[in-house]
Amino acid sequence: MTRRSFTALPLAAAAAAQPAPARTAFCLFSKHVHFLPVAEAARVAKAHGYDGLDLTVRRDGHVEPERVEDDLPAAVQAARAAGSDVPMITAGIRDTGSAHAEKILKTMKALGLRHYRWGGFRYDLAKPLPPQLKTIKKQVSELAAMNRQYGVCAMYHTHSGIGQVGASMWDLAQLLDGENPDHVSVNYDIGHATIEGGFGGWIHSARLLAPMMRGVALKDFLWAKNPKGEWRPAWAPAGEGMVNFPQFLAMLKESGFSGPLQVHVEHPAGGADRGLRDLTLPREQVLSILEKDARVLRAYAAKAGLITATP
């Protein structure tokens, strides 16, 4: 048995009984094109190797949450008219008490949007963790109930770092245990997963969370020293860092995954990496950076059989 089949088979077995989302879409996180209105951002994404946009519906995003009922339908219509898909949104929702949460879900339902990125829980490191997980699990169940009401699915984004709930992955599995993954699920970030478990940890966490994955974020990184001489993750162009995209995407294919794949261009890109509207590099240079990551990652995903080689 090859190494690839050894790592892929448990992932496939874990996910086999789970219903998959409608299809795999290769999309650009719209944070990186905040310097463009939605219609132009959608045209640019399509022209530079993406199927569509993961649209920001949060403070300072393409759609401000308080205006979601008016602006999200207009944004989706503009994107679709430009030939791009909107397979998901990234919302500033942490729980049912988040501002405008129910209004966002109601608008999603009216538009036929199914998936949104959710998250933001953090530990109080001065207190024991188990009681905190119990409290968060209650919030997760409440959000699942609200999602069920509107027929949408929240995907918890996995970050790395101290205090981040879900960084270790095992705590996230505990929080989602017993919940329907078509209501609350995982947006698995392979870049952050590799930071937390660069040797074998990301393989184990991918196996663990496979039945709960409804979205996947793609980004790359290297370890580097900051100005203080401390080792920290430094985001890198796709394919130039430590993330094993071929192995991970092959595992993803074996699992039957078909949710949105989101490209995150977090390495330096003239401010587009930070969601800035005023770029520090010429626009064409920024678009070239976005296109390069699309080309590299689309080739990996196409070779794994997840998507086609061209949009």
C-alpha positions as CSV (number, residue, x, y, z in Angstrom):
1,M,0.0,0.0,0.0
2,T,1.4,3.4,-1.0
3,R,1.7,6.3,1.5
4,R,-1.0,8.1,-0.4
5,S,-3.5,5.3,-0.1
6,F,-2.6,4.7,3.6
7,T,-3.4,8.4,4.5
8,A,-6.4,8.6,2.2
9,L,-8.3,5.5,3.1
10,P,-9.2,6.3,6.7
11,L,-10.3,9.7,5.6
12,A,-12.6,8.2,3.0
13,A,-14.0,5.6,5.4
14,A,-14.8,8.3,7.9
15,A,-16.6,10.5,5.4
16,A,-18.4,7.8,3.4
17,A,-21.7,8.0,5.2
18,Q,-21.9,11.7,5.1
19,P,-24.0,13.7,2.6
20,A,-21.8,15.9,0.4
21,P,-22.5,19.5,-0.6
22,A,-23.7,20.1,-4.2
23,R,-20.4,20.6,-5.9
24,T,-16.8,21.7,-5.6
25,A,-16.3,25.4,-6.5
26,F,-12.8,27.0,-6.6
27,C,-13.3,30.5,-5.3
28,L,-11.3,33.6,-4.2
29,F,-11.9,35.0,-0.8
30,S,-13.3,38.4,-1.7
31,K,-11.3,40.1,1.1
32,H,-8.5,40.1,-1.4
33,V,-10.5,42.2,-3.9
34,H,-12.0,44.7,-1.6
35,F,-10.4,47.3,-3.8
36,L,-13.0,46.5,-6.4
37,P,-16.8,46.6,-6.4
38,V,-18.5,43.2,-6.4
39,A,-19.3,43.2,-10.2
40,E,-15.7,44.0,-11.1
41,A,-14.3,41.7,-8.5
42,A,-16.4,38.8,-9.9
43,R,-15.2,39.5,-13.5
44,V,-11.6,39.7,-12.3
45,A,-11.9,36.5,-10.3
46,K,-13.3,34.7,-13.4
47,A,-10.7,36.1,-15.7
48,H,-7.8,35.1,-13.3
49,G,-8.7,31.4,-12.7
50,Y,-11.5,31.3,-10.2
51,D,-15.0,30.0,-10.4
52,G,-16.4,32.7,-8.2
53,L,-16.2,34.5,-4.8
54,D,-16.4,33.7,-1.2
55,L,-18.1,37.0,-0.5
56,T,-17.4,39.0,2.7
57,V,-20.6,39.8,4.6
58,R,-19.1,41.4,7.7
59,R,-17.9,44.8,8.9
60,D,-15.8,46.5,6.3
61,G,-16.6,43.7,3.8
62,H,-18.2,43.8,0.4
63,V,-21.5,43.7,2.2
64,E,-22.0,45.4,5.6
65,P,-24.1,43.2,7.8
66,E,-26.7,45.8,8.7
67,R,-27.4,46.3,5.0
68,V,-27.5,42.6,4.1
69,E,-31.2,42.5,3.1
70,D,-30.6,45.1,0.3
71,D,-26.9,44.7,-0.6
72,L,-26.4,40.9,-0.5
73,P,-29.1,40.2,-3.2
74,A,-27.6,43.0,-5.4
75,A,-24.0,41.7,-4.9
76,V,-25.0,38.1,-5.8
77,Q,-26.9,39.3,-8.8
78,A,-23.9,41.4,-9.9
79,A,-21.5,38.5,-9.5
80,R,-23.7,36.1,-11.4
81,A,-24.2,38.6,-14.2
82,A,-20.4,38.7,-14.5
83,G,-20.3,35.0,-14.9
84,S,-19.1,34.1,-11.4
85,D,-20.6,31.9,-8.8
86,V,-21.1,32.8,-5.1
87,P,-20.9,29.4,-3.5
88,M,-20.5,30.8,0.1
89,I,-20.2,33.9,2.2
90,T,-17.9,34.8,5.1
91,A,-20.1,36.2,7.8
92,G,-19.2,37.9,11.1
93,I,-21.3,35.4,13.0
94,R,-20.0,33.7,16.1
95,D,-23.3,32.6,17.7
96,T,-27.1,33.3,17.6
97,G,-26.5,36.5,19.5
98,S,-24.2,38.0,16.9
99,A,-25.4,41.2,15.4
100,H,-27.7,40.7,12.3
101,A,-27.1,36.9,12.4
102,E,-30.7,35.9,11.7
103,K,-31.2,38.6,9.1
104,I,-28.1,37.3,7.3
105,L,-29.4,33.7,7.3
106,K,-32.9,34.8,6.2
107,T,-31.4,36.6,3.2
108,M,-29.2,33.6,2.4
109,K,-32.2,31.4,2.3
110,A,-34.1,33.8,0.0
111,L,-31.1,33.8,-2.4
112,G,-30.5,30.0,-2.3
113,L,-27.1,30.4,-0.7
114,R,-26.3,27.4,1.5
115,H,-22.9,27.8,3.1
116,Y,-21.3,30.5,5.3
117,R,-18.1,30.7,7.2
118,W,-18.5,31.1,11.0
119,G,-16.2,31.2,14.0
120,G,-14.3,33.3,16.4
121,F,-14.4,31.4,19.8
122,R,-11.4,32.0,22.0
123,Y,-10.4,30.4,25.3
124,D,-9.8,32.4,28.5
125,L,-6.4,31.0,29.3
126,A,-6.8,32.0,33.0
127,K,-9.6,29.5,33.4
128,P,-9.9,25.7,33.0
129,L,-10.8,24.7,29.4
130,P,-13.5,21.9,29.9
131,P,-16.1,24.3,31.4
132,Q,-15.5,26.7,28.6
133,L,-16.0,23.9,26.0
134,K,-19.3,23.0,27.7
135,T,-20.5,26.6,27.3
136,I,-19.4,26.9,23.7
137,K,-21.0,23.5,22.9
138,K,-24.4,25.0,24.0
139,Q,-23.8,28.0,21.7
140,V,-23.0,25.6,18.8
141,S,-26.2,23.7,19.3
142,E,-28.2,26.9,19.4
143,L,-26.6,28.0,16.1
144,A,-27.3,24.6,14.6
145,A,-31.0,25.0,15.4
146,M,-31.2,28.4,13.8
147,N,-29.3,27.2,10.7
148,R,-31.7,24.2,10.5
149,Q,-34.6,26.7,10.5
150,Y,-33.2,28.6,7.5
151,G,-31.8,25.6,5.7
152,V,-28.1,26.8,5.8
153,C,-24.8,25.4,6.9
154,A,-22.2,27.2,9.1
155,M,-18.6,26.2,8.5
156,Y,-16.3,26.9,11.4
157,H,-13.0,28.2,10.2
158,T,-9.9,26.6,11.7
159,H,-7.2,29.0,12.8
160,S,-3.9,28.4,14.5
161,G,-2.5,30.1,17.6
162,I,-2.7,30.3,21.3
163,G,-6.2,30.7,22.6
164,Q,-7.9,29.8,19.4
165,V,-10.8,27.3,19.8
166,G,-10.4,24.8,17.0
167,A,-6.6,25.2,16.6
168,S,-6.0,21.7,18.0
169,M,-8.9,20.3,16.0
170,W,-9.8,17.8,18.6
171,D,-11.7,20.4,20.6
172,L,-13.7,21.3,17.5
173,A,-14.5,17.6,16.9
174,Q,-15.9,17.5,20.5
175,L,-17.9,20.7,20.0
176,L,-19.5,19.3,16.8
177,D,-20.0,15.8,18.0
178,G,-23.7,14.9,17.8
179,E,-24.6,17.8,15.5
180,N,-25.7,17.5,11.9
181,P,-22.8,18.6,9.7
182,D,-25.3,20.0,7.2
183,H,-26.1,22.6,9.9
184,V,-22.8,23.2,11.7
185,S,-19.6,22.0,10.1
186,V,-15.9,22.7,9.5
187,N,-14.1,25.1,7.1
188,Y,-10.8,23.3,7.3
189,D,-7.8,25.6,6.7
190,I,-4.9,23.4,5.6
191,G,-2.4,26.3,6.1
192,H,-3.4,26.8,9.7
193,A,-3.7,23.0,10.2
194,T,-0.1,22.5,9.0
195,I,1.1,25.3,11.3
196,E,-0.4,23.4,14.3
197,G,0.7,19.9,13.1
198,G,3.3,20.2,10.4
199,F,4.5,16.6,10.4
200,G,1.6,14.2,11.1
201,G,-0.8,16.4,13.0
202,W,-2.6,17.8,9.9
203,I,-3.1,14.2,8.6
204,H,-4.7,13.2,11.8
205,S,-6.9,16.3,12.1
206,A,-8.0,15.9,8.4
207,R,-9.1,12.3,9.1
208,L,-10.8,13.4,12.3
209,L,-12.8,16.2,10.8
210,A,-13.5,14.7,7.4
211,P,-17.1,13.8,8.1
212,M,-17.7,17.4,9.3
213,M,-15.9,19.3,6.5
214,R,-18.1,21.3,4.2
215,G,-15.5,23.8,3.1
216,V,-11.7,24.0,2.7
217,A,-9.4,27.0,2.7
218,L,-6.1,26.9,0.8
219,K,-3.0,28.9,1.8
220,D,0.7,28.2,2.2
221,F,3.4,29.3,4.8
222,L,7.0,28.9,6.0
223,W,8.5,29.4,9.4
224,A,10.5,32.6,9.7
225,K,12.1,34.8,12.3
226,N,10.3,38.1,13.0
227,P,12.3,41.3,13.8
228,K,12.5,40.1,17.5
229,G,14.2,36.9,16.4
230,E,11.1,34.8,17.3
231,W,10.0,32.0,15.0
232,R,6.6,32.7,13.6
233,P,4.5,31.5,10.6
234,A,5.0,33.6,7.5
235,W,2.5,33.3,4.7
236,A,4.0,32.3,1.3
237,P,2.9,32.0,-2.3
238,A,1.0,28.8,-3.0
239,G,3.4,25.9,-3.6
240,E,6.4,27.7,-2.1
241,G,5.8,26.8,1.5
242,M,5.4,23.8,3.8
243,V,1.8,22.7,3.0
244,N,1.6,19.4,1.2
245,F,-1.2,20.3,-1.2
246,P,-0.9,17.1,-3.4
247,Q,-1.2,14.7,-0.5
248,F,-4.0,16.7,1.2
249,L,-6.1,17.3,-1.9
250,A,-5.7,13.6,-2.8
251,M,-7.1,12.7,0.7
252,L,-9.9,15.2,0.1
253,K,-10.9,13.6,-3.1
254,E,-10.8,10.1,-1.6
255,S,-13.2,11.4,1.2
256,G,-15.8,12.4,-1.4
257,F,-15.6,16.1,-0.5
258,S,-17.3,18.5,-2.8
259,G,-17.7,21.8,-1.0
260,P,-16.2,25.2,-1.8
261,L,-12.4,25.5,-2.0
262,Q,-11.4,29.0,-1.0
263,V,-8.0,30.5,-2.0
264,H,-6.6,32.9,0.7
265,V,-3.8,35.1,-0.5
266,E,-2.3,36.1,2.8
267,H,1.3,36.6,1.6
268,P,2.3,40.1,0.6
269,A,0.1,41.3,-2.3
270,G,0.2,45.1,-2.2
271,G,-2.4,45.3,0.6
272,A,-4.9,42.9,-1.1
273,D,-3.6,40.3,1.4
274,R,-5.0,42.4,4.2
275,G,-8.2,43.4,2.5
276,L,-7.1,47.0,1.9
277,R,-9.0,49.2,-0.6
278,D,-6.0,51.4,-1.3
279,L,-3.3,49.2,-2.9
280,T,0.4,49.8,-2.4
281,L,1.3,48.1,-5.6
282,P,0.0,48.6,-9.2
283,R,-3.3,46.9,-9.7
284,E,-2.0,44.7,-12.5
285,Q,0.8,43.4,-10.3
286,V,-1.7,42.6,-7.6
287,L,-3.9,40.7,-10.1
288,S,-0.9,38.8,-11.3
289,I,-0.2,37.6,-7.7
290,L,-3.9,36.5,-7.4
291,E,-3.7,34.7,-10.7
292,K,-0.4,32.9,-9.8
293,D,-1.9,31.4,-6.6
294,A,-5.0,30.4,-8.6
295,R,-2.9,28.7,-11.3
296,V,-0.8,26.7,-8.8
297,L,-3.7,25.7,-6.6
298,R,-6.1,24.9,-9.4
299,A,-3.5,22.6,-11.0
300,Y,-3.1,20.7,-7.7
301,A,-6.8,20.4,-7.2
302,A,-7.4,19.4,-10.8
303,K,-4.7,16.7,-10.6
304,A,-6.4,15.4,-7.5
305,G,-9.7,15.2,-9.5
306,L,-11.6,17.7,-7.4
307,I,-12.2,20.3,-10.1
308,T,-11.5,20.9,-13.8
309,A,-8.2,22.4,-14.9
310,T,-9.9,25.6,-16.2
311,P,-12.8,27.7,-14.8
